[in-house]
Amino acid sequence: MKKIRNLLLLTGLIVVIVSCSNENNMHLNKSDLNKNIAKNSETTGNGYLKSITYSNLTDEKTQKEVQEILKNSGINSQNLNLFFQSVNYYNKKTENKDLIKSGFVNSQNINPTYDEAEIQKLWDKNSSNFAGFNCRITAFTLMKDFITTKNSLLKSGEMLFMDMESLKNAPFKLFSETEKNKFVNLFSEIPTKAGKDVSIHVENVKNVWKERGVVFDKNSKISMISVFFHFNDEPEENILFIGHVGVLVPEEDGKLMFIEKLAFQQPYQVLKFNNRTELNDYLMNKYDTAWGQQTAKPFIMENDELLKGYRGNPNNNK
């Protein structure tokens, strides 16, 4: 486990080089938005998502639009205020570097890129004593009233050490002690066995969450979208861990809104999809990139079930 911890520390410092699209982002006004969301379903020859519609929540109008959708999903005003306070804190400290200035845009680069090195410099200058808010902290801020844990507190897992440090040093209080305990029970790593069969790992997640008393509100409109990664850093130690997570909210027109924080010093994104297969393709394009490994490929769960429409990244067939 110490090797995993050291690996995560190194990963947090590496600037990841990703391919960039030469296509300029196309800014959308309100009347064009639904038309361009529909374009998301345009696919390549192998039936794969090739464009996205997204925002970085930098302007007041877009924040009000998203806030209204979240409010209609049942999120209380206190949690909404904490979420947008976190968004505005990040945007201010990074001086809106590389962010969409207003509204939503349609992009043929389905993995938007940011100048991570420059953003890191701005963060170090403006918020050096605080690591930032990550995906798990962000998702839990919105989801915490829709999840219960009935059993006793687990000791915080090794994989959550940066999350707990971030909560400790946050510029404002996000969670109560009871909520922190729930956070640990939900996100601490899950033991599993060696093997690539995703269905076995999904059952392990369900069983361990049941043991921990983790229960999702089946009547809520909002749901948690978790990308699980399989680690076997040591031969006899296999674990599953939520390496990325966001929240999914239905809109009145039947579209789906996905909210995520990419990483501690990386931006917030709000994306709009036609269906869960598009959401799956967006996430798997970003995270299902390894090949030749002895571990299972990443898998996506919606609350405590495998995401409907789950499939691997067809661009990674090795």
Protein Blocks (a to p, Z undefined) as FASTA:
>chain_A
ZZmmmmmmmmmmpccdddddfbdcddddfklmmmmmmmmmpccfkopafbdcddehlafk
lmmmmmmmmmmnopafklmmmmmmmmmmmmmmnoogoiafbhcdddfbfbdcddfklmmm
mmmmmmmmbgbjcfklmmmmmmmmmcccfbdcddddfklmmmmmmmmmpcbdfbdfklmm
mmmmmmpccdddedjbfklmmmmmmmmmmmnopacdfkbmbdcddddddddfbfklccdd
dfbdcdddddfkopacddddfblklccdddddfbfklmmmmmmmmmmmbghiabdcdddd
ehjaccehiacdfklmZZ
